[in-house]
Amino acid sequence: MKKIVLGIIVIVFSLTLLACNNQDDNGMIPDPGGKFLYDRVIVMLTHEAFLMGKIWQPSDFTEFEFSDVVNIAGSRMLIFHLAKPSRDNVLTAIYRLRKRLEIFSAEVDNFDWPMPSPH
């Protein structure tokens, strides 16, 4: 009896995950609301990607059109500048970047802070 119940739980859980992963969405993260900058995305690399010591370029990210990628020296943080700034493009870029294995997180930039020097 326990095996049957466990089997049913596994099947229900699997079907739930499958349904969530196959939702028809618009290719954007949900709009977080509030104010944020429409021309850039803040990205945190995974520890493994950071250890590669790579200087990242827009050509490394073909999922979306970026005009520049600022590598913050000694940091896992990158700042992506969008070639075509807009609220929807920021949300779409984040959605696509989050699918990359090198990316730990991608978020809106809701602060207008001074740009750090690259490299």
C-alpha positions, 0 to 999 in steps of 0.5 A, a space after each residue: 500500500 505504501 508503494 502505491 501511495 508513494 507511486 501516486 505522489 511521484 506521478 502527481 509531482 512529476 505531472 505538476 512539474 511538467 505542467 509548470 515547465 510547459 506553460 505558454 508564457 510571453 518570454 518575460 519575467 513577471 513585471 516586478 512593478 515599481 521603478 527600474 532602469 530600462 537600459 540595463 540588467 544586473 547579473 551575478 555570475 555563478 562562482 564557477 563562471 567567475 573563476 574562469 576569469 573571462 572578460 565577457 562581451 555582448 557577443 557571448 550572449 546571443 539570446 538578446 541584443 546588448 550594446 555593452 557588458 561591463 565586467 566589474 573587476 574582482 566581482 561576480 557582477 556584470 552590468 548588461 546594457 540593452 541595445 534597445 532600452 525599454 521596460 519589456 526588453 529588460 524583462 525579456 533579457 532577464 528571462 533569457 539570461 536566467 536560462 544560462 548556466 553561467 548566470 546565478 541571477 539576473 535582475 532589474 536595476 532599480 537604482 541610478 548609481 554611478 557606473 563603476 569602471 570596467 575591468 
